[in-house]
Amino acid sequence: MRQSSSSTAPVAATAGYAERLGLPWWAWPVGLAVAGLLAAELWMGASGVRAWLPFVLLLPAAAATLWWLGRIRVAVQGGELRVDDARLPVRFVADAVPLDAAGRREVLGVGSDPLAFVVQRPWVGGAVQVVLNDPDDPTPFWVVSTRHPVELATALLAARDAG
């Protein structure tokens, strides 16, 4: 599998880990084409403002939605795991287990724990299960999507052991 964007490549272990869970490149033309088709359907037979308004509203709305879907950032920096706005100090990490697509499906399947913290993106195949050891937190583990599960798990465990 080829990595096409440097924004999805992990940062070296000495500097922590950082990744953006962006959409695959093909989602952009597909999403914009669907918005364009919907705008064309609304435009048919209209005149005046109703002729161009669907395009002015739907195409930017589709672009904003696609950007919003790919905004999540995963990072191990400053002694904590950061997933979007959520923060987890690495001192509460008991273990970090890299998961492939089948492992993620098993962890998040029928027998999953409803108290688990999950940030899952279906277009990202891998994930990491972060097992917690905080007696004050009812959350048993986190499951975080990542394109580089081994690197994220290694960075988490290294940050925990360094702290």
Secondary structure, DSSP 8 states (H G I E B T S, - for coil): -----GGGS---GGG-EEEE----TTHHHHHHHHHHHHHHHHHTT--THHHHHHHHHHHHHHHHHHHHHT--EEEEETTEEEETTEEEEGGGEEEEEEE-HHHHHHHTSTT--TT-EEE--TT---EEEEEE--TT----EEEEE-S-HHHHHHHHHHHHHH-
